[in-house]
Amino acid sequence: MVKVTFTTAQGERVEAEGEAGLRLLEVAQAAGMPLEGTCEGQMACSTCHVIVAKDWFDRLPRASEDEEDMLDLAAGVRRTSRLACQIELTAELDGLEVLIPGESHDMQRR
């Protein structure tokens, strides 16, 4: 299992874990994070935008050009922003830390 720590916009830390091979979006949603993932990982939206902790960002594979284009549409983007649907959990990411932006809302969970 790969452990992930989410920090909400309110500063609450939420510990979660998922099997290697799962997408970060799936783990976030299972942990109750407000990431909608409207396009279900097809990179047609930016509703799963997260901010990766600086010390973890360079450990991730580089974002594709398509992902970078979608991030251009996300609110509150930072240098370490990524789409959670594009981050596949691996053993090397055990302990990953991400921030859920304050602009994140899951309209399906009101």
N, C-alpha and C positions, 0 to 999 in steps of 0.2 A: 504494500500500500504506500502511496505517496501522500505525505502530509502537506497541507496548504493552510496558510493563515490569511484570512480576509480581514481587512480593516474597513469598517463601514464609514460613511461620511460623518457619522456622529462619534467616531473614535472607538467604537466597540470592536474588539478582536474576536473573531469567530474561527475556531479551529475546525478543519474538515479534512477528509482524506478520500482518495479514490484510487482505483487500480491504474497501473501504468497502461497507457493506451487510450484512456478517457480524455476528453477535451476538458480544459479548465472550465468552460461554460457549464458543462454537465455537473461538475463538482460544485460550482458556485450555486447553481439552481437547487441542487439537492440540499445545500446548506442554508437555503432561504435568502440568498442574496438577490437584490432587485435587478437582475440582468434578464432582460426579456428574450434576447436571441431570436428576434422576429423572423429572420431569414433561415433559421435552423442551420447556421454554419456555412451558408452559401456565399458569404461576403457581399451581400446585397444591402446591408444595413450596418449601423454601428451601435446597435442597442446592447452589445455585450462588451463595450469599451471598459477596460480596466487600466489601472496605472501600476506597473510592476515596480517593486522596490528596486532602487538603484543597484544594490549589490547582486541582484538576481537578473537584471535586464540583459547583461552581456552573456549570460549563460544560455539564453534562449536562442534558437535558430533565428536568423534575420527575418524580418517581416517581408513578405512579397510586395511587389509593386501594387497589386490589387488591394492588399491589406492597408498599405500606406494611403492609397486613394480613399478608402472608406474612413480611415482615421481623420482625414481632412474634413470630414462631415460631422465628426463627433464633437460634442460640447466639452470644454475643459481639458482638451488634449495637452499632454505634457511630453517631454522628450522620451520618457519611458512608457508611453501609452502603447497598448496592444489590444487586439480583439481576442477575447477569451475563447472564442470558437476556433481560433487558429493556434492555440497553445496545447500541444499534446503532452500529457503527463508522462514523464520518464523517471526512472530511479534517480537520475542526476538532478531532478527538480524537487527531490524530497526536502521539505522545509520552505518551499516557495512562499513568498509574501507579496500580496497585492492589495491595493487600495481600490475600493469601490467609489467612483466619483459621485459627488453630491447630485449631479445631474441625472444619475441613473434612476429609472423608474420602470417597473414591470407593470404595464397597464393591464395585464391579465390577472394580477394578484391584488389589485386595489385593496 
